[in-house]
Amino acid sequence: MGNNNDQDWIVQKLGGELDRLDDQFADIGMPSLQELEHLAVVTAVRRCKKARNELLLFWLISLLLLACMVGVLYSAPGIYLLIQILIPLLGLGGLAAGRIRRSKEGAEE
């Protein structure tokens, strides 16, 4: 019988808290359909501009890197070849180190 009273008390307490929450947010109205459509359009335009700016930045950085690499190739082919060999080796080394670390962390668990 005590368990039933506890459950009733919890239900009443939750109901009171939900009513209090409803009272606090009762004055907030739903936006109109036009406001929601305007918000969707503004968000889509903002997302398009951001994507365009990111793509432009990507192309500028890639062209700068490409120009640097071509400049190094013509001025010092040995350094260019060294860079072309070192970068993949460093990348593979980083991947291997990450896998070893993850396997050690998995073994510790």
N, CA, C and O atoms as CSV, one atom per row, in Angstrom:
chain,resi,resn,atom,element,x,y,z
A,1,MET,N,N,0.814,-1.192,0.000
A,1,MET,CA,C,0.000,0.000,0.000
A,1,MET,C,C,0.864,1.266,0.000
A,1,MET,O,O,0.516,2.270,-0.620
A,2,GLY,N,N,2.020,1.194,0.721
A,2,GLY,CA,C,2.927,2.330,0.785
A,2,GLY,C,C,3.520,2.650,-0.571
A,2,GLY,O,O,3.767,3.814,-0.887
A,3,ASN,N,N,3.749,1.622,-1.374
A,3,ASN,CA,C,4.316,1.803,-2.708
A,3,ASN,C,C,3.342,2.569,-3.594
A,3,ASN,O,O,3.753,3.419,-4.385
A,4,ASN,N,N,2.049,2.269,-3.460
A,4,ASN,CA,C,1.006,2.951,-4.228
A,4,ASN,C,C,0.949,4.426,-3.852
A,4,ASN,O,O,0.806,5.285,-4.722
A,5,ASN,N,N,1.059,4.724,-2.548
A,5,ASN,CA,C,1.034,6.116,-2.095
A,5,ASN,C,C,2.250,6.874,-2.615
A,5,ASN,O,O,2.141,8.036,-3.007
A,6,ASP,N,N,3.406,6.215,-2.619
A,6,ASP,CA,C,4.612,6.848,-3.145
A,6,ASP,C,C,4.460,7.169,-4.627
A,6,ASP,O,O,4.860,8.242,-5.080
A,7,GLN,N,N,3.887,6.243,-5.376
A,7,GLN,CA,C,3.687,6.469,-6.808
A,7,GLN,C,C,2.696,7.602,-7.040
A,7,GLN,O,O,2.906,8.436,-7.921
A,8,ASP,N,N,1.615,7.641,-6.255
A,8,ASP,CA,C,0.642,8.727,-6.395
A,8,ASP,C,C,1.285,10.073,-6.078
A,8,ASP,O,O,1.042,11.070,-6.759
A,9,TRP,N,N,2.116,10.084,-5.025
A,9,TRP,CA,C,2.781,11.325,-4.640
A,9,TRP,C,C,3.727,11.787,-5.752
A,9,TRP,O,O,3.793,12.978,-6.057
A,10,ILE,N,N,4.459,10.846,-6.357
A,10,ILE,CA,C,5.382,11.185,-7.451
A,10,ILE,C,C,4.612,11.710,-8.655
A,10,ILE,O,O,5.027,12.685,-9.282
A,11,VAL,N,N,3.492,11.068,-8.981
A,11,VAL,CA,C,2.677,11.510,-10.119
A,11,VAL,C,C,2.136,12.907,-9.863
A,11,VAL,O,O,2.145,13.745,-10.765
A,12,GLN,N,N,1.667,13.174,-8.650
A,12,GLN,CA,C,1.144,14.503,-8.326
A,12,GLN,C,C,2.257,15.553,-8.380
A,12,GLN,O,O,2.057,16.655,-8.890
A,13,LYS,N,N,3.416,15.202,-7.857
A,13,LYS,CA,C,4.548,16.127,-7.861
A,13,LYS,C,C,4.971,16.448,-9.298
A,13,LYS,O,O,5.200,17.609,-9.637
A,14,LEU,N,N,5.074,15.408,-10.142
A,14,LEU,CA,C,5.435,15.630,-11.547
A,14,LEU,C,C,4.376,16.455,-12.266
A,14,LEU,O,O,4.702,17.344,-13.054
A,15,GLY,N,N,3.109,16.162,-11.995
A,15,GLY,CA,C,2.028,16.929,-12.615
A,15,GLY,C,C,2.096,18.394,-12.229
A,15,GLY,O,O,1.902,19.269,-13.072
A,16,GLY,N,N,2.369,18.668,-10.960
A,16,GLY,CA,C,2.498,20.051,-10.509
A,16,GLY,C,C,3.666,20.760,-11.169
A,16,GLY,O,O,3.554,21.920,-11.566
A,17,GLU,N,N,4.786,20.063,-11.286
A,17,GLU,CA,C,5.955,20.661,-11.935
A,17,GLU,C,C,5.703,20.911,-13.421
A,17,GLU,O,O,6.132,21.929,-13.964
A,18,LEU,N,N,5.008,19.982,-14.078
A,18,LEU,CA,C,4.681,20.178,-15.498
A,18,LEU,C,C,3.730,21.354,-15.674
A,18,LEU,O,O,3.875,22.126,-16.621
A,19,ASP,N,N,2.762,21.501,-14.780
A,19,ASP,CA,C,1.856,22.651,-14.846
A,19,ASP,C,C,2.628,23.957,-14.660
A,19,ASP,O,O,2.375,24.941,-15.355
A,20,ARG,N,N,3.569,23.956,-13.719
A,20,ARG,CA,C,4.385,25.147,-13.486
A,20,ARG,C,C,5.222,25.482,-14.724
A,20,ARG,O,O,5.373,26.651,-15.079
A,21,LEU,N,N,5.762,24.456,-15.373
A,21,LEU,CA,C,6.536,24.654,-16.596
A,21,LEU,C,C,5.653,25.195,-17.716
A,21,LEU,O,O,6.065,26.093,-18.452
A,22,ASP,N,N,4.448,24.658,-17.849
A,22,ASP,CA,C,3.508,25.158,-18.858
A,22,ASP,C,C,3.168,26.621,-18.611
A,22,ASP,O,O,3.061,27.399,-19.558
A,23,ASP,N,N,2.996,27.005,-17.342
A,23,ASP,CA,C,2.671,28.396,-17.021
A,23,ASP,C,C,3.816,29.335,-17.399
A,23,ASP,O,O,3.577,30.456,-17.846
A,24,GLN,N,N,5.041,28.888,-17.224
A,24,GLN,CA,C,6.186,29.739,-17.545
A,24,GLN,C,C,6.318,29.978,-19.044
A,24,GLN,O,O,6.736,31.057,-19.465
A,25,PHE,N,N,5.970,28.990,-19.843
A,25,PHE,CA,C,6.141,29.114,-21.291
A,25,PHE,C,C,4.824,29.300,-22.031
A,25,PHE,O,O,4.776,29.125,-23.249
A,26,ALA,N,N,3.761,29.647,-21.327
A,26,ALA,CA,C,2.454,29.802,-21.964
A,26,ALA,C,C,2.401,31.038,-22.848
A,26,ALA,O,O,1.676,31.054,-23.842
A,27,ASP,N,N,3.169,32.085,-22.498
A,27,ASP,CA,C,3.099,33.326,-23.262
A,27,ASP,C,C,3.922,33.299,-24.545
A,27,ASP,O,O,3.865,34.246,-25.329
A,28,ILE,N,N,4.673,32.253,-24.770
A,28,ILE,CA,C,5.466,32.148,-25.994
A,28,ILE,C,C,4.573,31.624,-27.109
A,28,ILE,O,O,4.045,30.515,-27.032
A,29,GLY,N,N,4.413,32.441,-28.147
A,29,GLY,CA,C,3.542,32.065,-29.247
A,29,GLY,C,C,4.298,31.354,-30.355
A,29,GLY,O,O,5.522,31.445,-30.452
A,30,MET,N,N,3.566,30.662,-31.167
A,30,MET,CA,C,4.161,29.989,-32.314
A,30,MET,C,C,4.410,31.014,-33.413
A,30,MET,O,O,3.566,31.882,-33.637
A,31,PRO,N,N,5.540,30.940,-34.100
A,31,PRO,CA,C,5.778,31.867,-35.210
A,31,PRO,C,C,4.838,31.551,-36.373
A,31,PRO,O,O,4.380,30.421,-36.545
A,32,SER,N,N,4.574,32.577,-37.152
A,32,SER,CA,C,3.683,32.377,-38.292
A,32,SER,C,C,4.415,31.607,-39.393
A,32,SER,O,O,5.637,31.458,-39.366
A,33,LEU,N,N,3.642,31.127,-40.351
A,33,LEU,CA,C,4.211,30.373,-41.461
A,33,LEU,C,C,5.157,31.249,-42.282
A,33,LEU,O,O,6.196,30.781,-42.748
A,34,GLN,N,N,4.793,32.527,-42.457
A,34,GLN,CA,C,5.651,33.435,-43.216
A,34,GLN,C,C,6.993,33.642,-42.508
A,34,GLN,O,O,8.039,33.698,-43.155
A,35,GLU,N,N,6.956,33.755,-41.178
A,35,GLU,CA,C,8.209,33.921,-40.436
A,35,GLU,C,C,9.095,32.691,-40.578
A,35,GLU,O,O,10.308,32.812,-40.749
A,36,LEU,N,N,8.492,31.508,-40.509
A,36,LEU,CA,C,9.263,30.277,-40.657
A,36,LEU,C,C,9.849,30.151,-42.061
A,36,LEU,O,O,10.999,29.743,-42.224
A,37,GLU,N,N,9.053,30.502,-43.078
A,37,GLU,CA,C,9.554,30.457,-44.451
A,37,GLU,C,C,10.703,31.449,-44.639
A,37,GLU,O,O,11.706,31.134,-45.280
A,38,HIS,N,N,10.550,32.646,-44.076
A,38,HIS,CA,C,11.614,33.650,-44.170
A,38,HIS,C,C,12.880,33.152,-43.481
A,38,HIS,O,O,13.980,33.325,-44.006
A,39,LEU,N,N,12.736,32.545,-42.327
A,39,LEU,CA,C,13.882,32.000,-41.608
A,39,LEU,C,C,14.561,30.899,-42.420
A,39,LEU,O,O,15.789,30.816,-42.454
A,40,ALA,N,N,13.760,30.052,-43.075
A,40,ALA,CA,C,14.327,28.981,-43.901
A,40,ALA,C,C,15.098,29.561,-45.087
A,40,ALA,O,O,16.176,29.074,-45.428
A,41,VAL,N,N,14.548,30.592,-45.710
A,41,VAL,CA,C,15.218,31.218,-46.857
A,41,VAL,C,C,16.520,31.885,-46.412
A,41,VAL,O,O,17.554,31.728,-47.062
A,42,VAL,N,N,16.470,32.623,-45.312
A,42,VAL,CA,C,17.667,33.303,-44.811
A,42,VAL,C,C,18.745,32.286,-44.453
A,42,VAL,O,O,19.921,32.492,-44.749
A,43,THR,N,N,18.346,31.194,-43.820
A,43,THR,CA,C,19.304,30.154,-43.447
A,43,THR,C,C,19.914,29.505,-44.685
A,43,THR,O,O,21.118,29.251,-44.720
A,44,ALA,N,N,19.098,29.236,-45.694
A,44,ALA,CA,C,19.609,28.621,-46.924
A,44,ALA,C,C,20.586,29.557,-47.637
A,44,ALA,O,O,21.621,29.111,-48.132
A,45,VAL,N,N,20.265,30.843,-47.692
A,45,VAL,CA,C,21.155,31.812,-48.342
A,45,VAL,C,C,22.468,31.911,-47.575
A,45,VAL,O,O,23.542,31.945,-48.175
A,46,ARG,N,N,22.378,31.956,-46.249
A,46,ARG,CA,C,23.587,32.036,-45.425
A,46,ARG,C,C,24.454,30.799,-45.619
A,46,ARG,O,O,25.677,30.900,-45.710
A,47,ARG,N,N,23.814,29.624,-45.682
A,47,ARG,CA,C,24.564,28.383,-45.877
A,47,ARG,C,C,25.238,28.374,-47.247
A,47,ARG,O,O,26.377,27.924,-47.373
A,48,CYS,N,N,24.544,28.868,-48.276
A,48,CYS,CA,C,25.128,28.931,-49.628
A,48,CYS,C,C,26.335,29.866,-49.659
A,48,CYS,O,O,27.369,29.534,-50.238
A,49,LYS,N,N,26.199,31.034,-49.037
A,49,LYS,CA,C,27.317,31.981,-49.010
A,49,LYS,C,C,28.506,31.392,-48.269
A,49,LYS,O,O,29.650,31.535,-48.701
A,50,LYS,N,N,28.231,30.730,-47.152
A,50,LYS,CA,C,29.316,30.131,-46.378
A,50,LYS,C,C,30.005,29.031,-47.179
A,50,LYS,O,O,31.232,28.939,-47.175
A,51,ALA,N,N,29.223,28.192,-47.868
A,51,ALA,CA,C,29.803,27.120,-48.681
A,51,ALA,C,C,30.635,27.706,-49.820
A,51,ALA,O,O,31.710,27.192,-50.129
A,52,ARG,N,N,30.147,28.775,-50.445
A,52,ARG,CA,C,30.878,29.410,-51.536
A,52,ARG,C,C,32.192,30.008,-51.029
A,52,ARG,O,O,33.230,29.877,-51.678
A,53,ASN,N,N,32.141,30.663,-49.869
A,53,ASN,CA,C,33.368,31.238,-49.304
A,53,ASN,C,C,34.369,30.155,-48.929
A,53,ASN,O,O,35.568,30.315,-49.154
A,54,GLU,N,N,33.889,29.058,-48.360
A,54,GLU,CA,C,34.791,27.960,-48.011
A,54,GLU,C,C,35.413,27.341,-49.259
A,54,GLU,O,O,36.596,27.001,-49.256
A,55,LEU,N,N,34.631,27.194,-50.319
A,55,LEU,CA,C,35.158,26.644,-51.566
A,55,LEU,C,C,36.192,27.587,-52.177
A,55,LEU,O,O,37.228,27.141,-52.671
A,56,LEU,N,N,35.914,28.880,-52.144
A,56,LEU,CA,C,36.866,29.862,-52.662
A,56,LEU,C,C,38.166,29.827,-51.861
A,56,LEU,O,O,39.254,29.871,-52.435
A,57,LEU,N,N,38.052,29.750,-50.549
A,57,LEU,CA,C,39.241,29.662,-49.703
A,57,LEU,C,C,40.027,28.387,-49.992
A,57,LEU,O,O,41.257,28.412,-50.039
A,58,PHE,N,N,39.325,27.277,-50.186
A,58,PHE,CA,C,39.981,26.013,-50.529
A,58,PHE,C,C,40.763,26.148,-51.828
A,58,PHE,O,O,41.920,25.731,-51.899
A,59,TRP,N,N,40.144,26.727,-52.857
A,59,TRP,CA,C,40.815,26.866,-54.146
A,59,TRP,C,C,42.017,27.807,-54.053
A,59,TRP,O,O,43.055,27.548,-54.661
A,60,LEU,N,N,41.883,28.885,-53.304
A,60,LEU,CA,C,43.009,29.812,-53.172
A,60,LEU,C,C,44.192,29.152,-52.467
A,60,LEU,O,O,45.336,29.298,-52.897
A,61,ILE,N,N,43.916,28.432,-51.392
A,61,ILE,CA,C,44.995,27.760,-50.666
A,61,ILE,C,C,45.619,26.665,-51.526
A,61,ILE,O,O,46.839,26.504,-51.544
A,62,SER,N,N,44.782,25.915,-52.236
A,62,SER,CA,C,45.335,24.844,-53.074
A,62,SER,C,C,46.171,25.414,-54.223
A,62,SER,O,O,47.212,24.852,-54.562
A,63,LEU,N,N,45.735,26.509,-54.816
A,63,LEU,CA,C,46.537,27.136,-55.874
A,63,LEU,C,C,47.848,27.682,-55.325
A,63,LEU,O,O,48.882,27.599,-55.987
A,64,LEU,N,N,47.811,28.236,-54.124
A,64,LEU,CA,C,49.037,28.725,-53.499
A,64,LEU,C,C,50.010,27.578,-53.244
A,64,LEU,O,O,51.201,27.697,-53.531
A,65,LEU,N,N,49.509,26.472,-52.707
A,65,LEU,CA,C,50.366,25.309,-52.473
A,65,LEU,C,C,50.909,24.744,-53.779
A,65,LEU,O,O,52.080,24.375,-53.865
A,66,LEU,N,N,50.060,24.680,-54.785
A,66,LEU,CA,C,50.499,24.177,-56.083
A,66,LEU,C,C,51.576,25.081,-56.684
A,66,LEU,O,O,52.560,24.590,-57.238
A,67,ALA,N,N,51.394,26.388,-56.577
A,67,ALA,CA,C,52.401,27.321,-57.091
A,67,ALA,C,C,53.719,27.162,-56.338
A,67,ALA,O,O,54.790,27.202,-56.942
A,68,CYS,N,N,53.640,26.984,-55.034
A,68,CYS,CA,C,54.873,26.771,-54.252
A,68,CYS,C,C,55.568,25.485,-54.684
A,68,CYS,O,O,56.790,25.457,-54.830
A,69,MET,N,N,54.803,24.434,-54.884
A,69,MET,CA,C,55.394,23.153,-55.286
A,69,MET,C,C,56.025,23.246,-56.676
A,69,MET,O,O,57.107,22.703,-56.899
A,70,VAL,N,N,55.371,23.915,-57.596
A,70,VAL,CA,C,55.934,24.068,-58.941
A,70,VAL,C,C,57.196,24.928,-58.878
A,70,VAL,O,O,58.174,24.652,-59.573
A,71,GLY,N,N,57.173,25.966,-58.048
A,71,GLY,CA,C,58.367,26.796,-57.881
A,71,GLY,C,C,59.528,26.006,-57.321
A,71,GLY,O,O,60.660,26.148,-57.783
A,72,VAL,N,N,59.259,25.175,-56.330
A,72,VAL,CA,C,60.316,24.337,-55.759
A,72,VAL,C,C,60.789,23.321,-56.789
A,72,VAL,O,O,61.983,23.032,-56.868
A,73,LEU,N,N,59.870,22.777,-57.577
A,73,LEU,CA,C,60.241,21.788,-58.595
A,73,LEU,C,C,61.228,22.379,-59.594
A,73,LEU,O,O,62.211,21.730,-59.951
A,74,TYR,N,N,60.973,23.611,-60.051
A,74,TYR,CA,C,61.854,24.209,-61.051
A,74,TYR,C,C,63.149,24.732,-60.449
A,74,TYR,O,O,64.185,24.728,-61.113
A,75,SER,N,N,63.105,25.180,-59.209
A,75,SER,CA,C,64.324,25.753,-58.630
A,75,SER,C,C,65.213,24.698,-57.979
A,75,SER,O,O,66.439,24.799,-58.033
A,76,ALA,N,N,64.594,23.679,-57.361
A,76,ALA,CA,C,65.390,22.650,-56.676
A,76,ALA,C,C,64.653,21.320,-56.768
A,76,ALA,O,O,63.883,20.976,-55.871
A,77,PRO,N,N,64.882,20.569,-57.848
A,77,PRO,CA,C,64.162,19.305,-58.012
A,77,PRO,C,C,64.456,18.297,-56.905
A,77,PRO,O,O,63.596,17.483,-56.570
A,78,GLY,N,N,65.651,18.340,-56.337
A,78,GLY,CA,C,65.986,17.415,-55.253
A,78,GLY,C,C,65.117,17.657,-54.023
A,78,GLY,O,O,64.631,16.714,-53.399
A,79,ILE,N,N,64.928,18.927,-53.685
A,79,ILE,CA,C,64.076,19.265,-52.528
A,79,ILE,C,C,62.631,18.868,-52.813
A,79,ILE,O,O,61.929,18.375,-51.930
A,80,TYR,N,N,62.192,19.085,-54.051
A,80,TYR,CA,C,60.830,18.704,-54.423
A,80,TYR,C,C,60.626,17.203,-54.239
A,80,TYR,O,O,59.626,16.777,-53.662
A,81,LEU,N,N,61.562,16.412,-54.724
A,81,LEU,CA,C,61.434,14.960,-54.574
A,81,LEU,C,C,61.485,14.550,-53.109
A,81,LEU,O,O,60.767,13.640,-52.692
A,82,LEU,N,N,62.327,15.213,-52.329
A,82,LEU,CA,C,62.397,14.923,-50.899
A,82,LEU,C,C,61.056,15.217,-50.222
A,82,LEU,O,O,60.586,14.430,-49.400
A,83,ILE,N,N,60.450,16.341,-50.566
A,83,ILE,CA,C,59.139,16.685,-50.003
A,83,ILE,C,C,58.099,15.652,-50.423
A,83,ILE,O,O,57.277,15.228,-49.612
A,84,GLN,N,N,58.137,15.246,-51.695
A,84,GLN,CA,C,57.169,14.272,-52.189
A,84,GLN,C,C,57.334,12.911,-51.517
A,84,GLN,O,O,56.364,12.161,-51.410
A,85,ILE,N,N,58.511,12.587,-51.074
A,85,ILE,CA,C,58.739,11.309,-50.385
A,85,ILE,C,C,58.406,11.435,-48.902
A,85,ILE,O,O,57.800,10.532,-48.324
A,86,LEU,N,N,58.798,12.552,-48.281
A,86,LEU,CA,C,58.614,12.710,-46.836
A,86,LEU,C,C,57.147,12.845,-46.421
A,86,LEU,O,O,56.738,12.264,-45.416
A,87,ILE,N,N,56.364,13.592,-47.170
A,87,ILE,CA,C,54.972,13.834,-46.762
A,87,ILE,C,C,54.175,12.534,-46.684
A,87,ILE,O,O,53.519,12.319,-45.664
A,88,PRO,N,N,54.183,11.655,-47.682
A,88,PRO,CA,C,53.446,10.393,-47.525
A,88,PRO,C,C,53.994,9.522,-46.396
A,88,PRO,O,O,53.231,8.864,-45.689
A,89,LEU,N,N,55.329,9.520,-46.228
A,89,LEU,CA,C,55.904,8.722,-45.141
A,89,LEU,C,C,55.457,9.244,-43.780
A,89,LEU,O,O,55.139,8.459,-42.887
A,90,LEU,N,N,55.431,10.555,-43.620
A,90,LEU,CA,C,54.964,11.130,-42.359
A,90,LEU,C,C,53.478,10.836,-42.135
A,90,LEU,O,O,53.060,10.558,-41.011
A,91,GLY,N,N,52.695,10.898,-43.192
A,91,GLY,CA,C,51.275,10.575,-43.070
A,91,GLY,C,C,51.053,9.129,-42.669
A,91,GLY,O,O,50.245,8.839,-41.787
A,92,LEU,N,N,51.768,8.226,-43.313
A,92,LEU,CA,C,51.643,6.806,-42.959
A,92,LEU,C,C,52.141,6.543,-41.544
A,92,LEU,O,O,51.566,5.730,-40.820
A,93,GLY,N,N,53.210,7.231,-41.149
A,93,GLY,CA,C,53.708,7.090,-39.782
A,93,GLY,C,C,52.688,7.571,-38.763
A,93,GLY,O,O,52.511,6.949,-37.715
A,94,GLY,N,N,52.023,8.665,-39.062
A,94,GLY,CA,C,50.976,9.164,-38.166
A,94,GLY,C,C,49.815,8.198,-38.054
A,94,GLY,O,O,49.284,7.980,-36.965
A,95,LEU,N,N,49.417,7.615,-39.185
A,95,LEU,CA,C,48.340,6.619,-39.150
A,95,LEU,C,C,48.741,5.402,-38.337
A,95,LEU,O,O,47.950,4.889,-37.545
A,96,ALA,N,N,49.963,4.940,-38.531
A,96,ALA,CA,C,50.437,3.776,-37.775
A,96,ALA,C,C,50.491,4.083,-36.287
A,96,ALA,O,O,50.102,3.248,-35.471
A,97,ALA,N,N,50.967,5.266,-35.922
A,97,ALA,CA,C,51.030,5.642,-34.503
A,97,ALA,C,C,49.628,5.711,-33.904
A,97,ALA,O,O,49.420,5.296,-32.764
A,98,GLY,N,N,48.675,6.228,-34.660
A,98,GLY,CA,C,47.296,6.284,-34.174
A,98,GLY,C,C,46.709,4.906,-33.961
A,98,GLY,O,O,46.027,4.666,-32.965
A,99,ARG,N,N,46.966,4.007,-34.882
A,99,ARG,CA,C,46.453,2.634,-34.729
A,99,ARG,C,C,47.089,1.932,-33.539
A,99,ARG,O,O,46.410,1.225,-32.794
A,100,ILE,N,N,48.395,2.126,-33.358
A,100,ILE,CA,C,49.079,1.498,-32.219
A,100,ILE,C,C,48.520,2.046,-30.914
A,100,ILE,O,O,48.273,1.288,-29.977
A,101,ARG,N,N,48.320,3.352,-30.849
A,101,ARG,CA,C,47.777,3.955,-29.632
A,101,ARG,C,C,46.365,3.451,-29.350
A,101,ARG,O,O,46.029,3.146,-28.205
A,102,ARG,N,N,45.527,3.363,-30.406
A,102,ARG,CA,C,44.162,2.856,-30.215
A,102,ARG,C,C,44.164,1.407,-29.773
A,102,ARG,O,O,43.349,1.014,-28.938
A,103,SER,N,N,45.071,0.604,-30.320
A,103,SER,CA,C,45.114,-0.807,-29.919
A,103,SER,C,C,45.579,-0.936,-28.471
A,103,SER,O,O,45.099,-1.808,-27.747
A,104,LYS,N,N,46.510,-0.078,-28.038
A,104,LYS,CA,C,46.946,-0.100,-26.638
A,104,LYS,C,C,45.822,0.349,-25.714
A,104,LYS,O,O,45.641,-0.221,-24.638
A,105,GLU,N,N,45.064,1.366,-26.120
A,105,GLU,CA,C,43.941,1.824,-25.305
A,105,GLU,C,C,42.868,0.750,-25.221
A,105,GLU,O,O,42.249,0.570,-24.172
A,106,GLY,N,N,42.643,0.030,-26.326
A,106,GLY,CA,C,41.666,-1.062,-26.327
A,106,GLY,C,C,42.113,-2.209,-25.449
A,106,GLY,O,O,41.285,-2.864,-24.816
A,107,ALA,N,N,43.417,-2.464,-25.399
A,107,ALA,CA,C,43.942,-3.553,-24.571
A,107,ALA,C,C,43.844,-3.205,-23.092
A,107,ALA,O,O,43.669,-4.095,-22.260
A,108,GLU,N,N,43.955,-1.919,-22.751
A,108,GLU,CA,C,43.866,-1.504,-21.357
A,108,GLU,C,C,42.453,-1.634,-20.819
A,108,GLU,O,O,42.268,-1.857,-19.623
A,109,GLU,N,N,41.464,-1.500,-21.670
A,109,GLU,CA,C,40.075,-1.599,-21.223
A,109,GLU,C,C,39.752,-3.026,-21.018
A,109,GLU,O,O,38.628,-3.356,-20.639
